[in-house]
Amino acid sequence: MKSLKTKTSLLLLLLPILLLNAQGELKSVEGYSPQIGQMVYMLEDLKDRITQQVKDLDQSQTDFLYDADANSIGLLIMHLVSTESYYQIATLEDREWTEDEQMRFGRAGELNEEVKSKHRGKPISYYLDLWDEVREKSLNGLKTKDDVWFSSNLEEGLNYHYIWYHVMEHSANHMGQIGTIKNRLPK
């Protein structure tokens, strides 16, 4: 009986997510090796969920700070773009950012006052378009890799799978922050 009650409680907790996304299982995306395909599925699911939360924000909502220490939704998405760009270039292209890439993406790698001041006054579409651009490069690069590469070490104790897991969980973490900021937007 306890097992049924636990399953029912779990289903009730997950029901809003299942209904919103019309899914309830992790799948491997076709065109990728099996493990990479599952990671791509998770990356895309999180990106879609964040995009749905923010795509209709106006300028004041995109830049909103609920206190002096807070980050804006626009800045958090730019931070996700920066993080993914960094790991994409390091793992899929085996290089550092160019000077242009550093200027374009690298500033938002750290969330501080200087970065906050540079990422204001841009519409939400600006950030989402950049994320689309970076994601497309990530997806194309991941298609060229296989699960042997995915499980291989970049250095001792750090494999590519973990790095891309970090990109995915980083998005999940900031999705929660974005939801909190959205809940605090002025009515």
C-alpha positions, 0 to 999 in steps of 0.5 A, a space after each residue: 500500500 505504501 508503494 502505491 501511495 508513494 507512486 501516486 504522490 510522485 505522479 502528482 508532483 510530476 503531473 504539471 511537468 508531464 502535461 506541460 511537456 507531454 513527455 515522461 521519459 528520457 529519449 535518445 535523439 536520433 542522429 547522435 550516439 545513444 548517450 550523447 543523444 540522451 544528453 542532447 534530449 535533456 539539454 534541449 528540454 531545459 532550453 525549451 522550458 526556459 524559453 517558454 518561461 521568458 519568450 514573451 517578456 518585455 524590456 522592463 521584465 528582461 532587465 528587472 532586478 528585485 534587489 541590488 544583488 540580484 541578476 536579471 533574466 536577460 543576464 542569466 540567459 546570457 550566462 547560460 550562453 556563455 557557459 555553453 559556448 565556453 564548454 562547446 569550444 573547449 570540448 568540441 573544438 579543443 581550443 580557447 575562445 578567440 578574442 572576438 568570442 571572448 568579447 561576445 560571450 565571455 563577459 557573462 561567464 562571471 556574474 558581477 556588477 560590471 557584467 550586469 551593467 553591460 547586459 541591459 537594454 537588450 530584448 529577450 529575443 537578443 539573448 534567445 537568438 544568441 542561445 539558438 546560435 550557440 546551441 546549433 553549434 553544440 548540436 552540430 559538434 556533438 553529432 560528430 562525436 560518439 559515446 567512446 569520446 563522451 566517456 573518455 577523459 579530457 584530463 584525469 578525473 574529468 570526462 566529456 560526459 561530466 562536462 556536458 552534464 555540467 552544462 545541462 545542470 547549470 541550465 536547470 539551476 538557473 531555470 529555478 532562478 529565472 522562475 523566482 525572478 519571474 515570480 517577483 516581477 512587478 504586477 
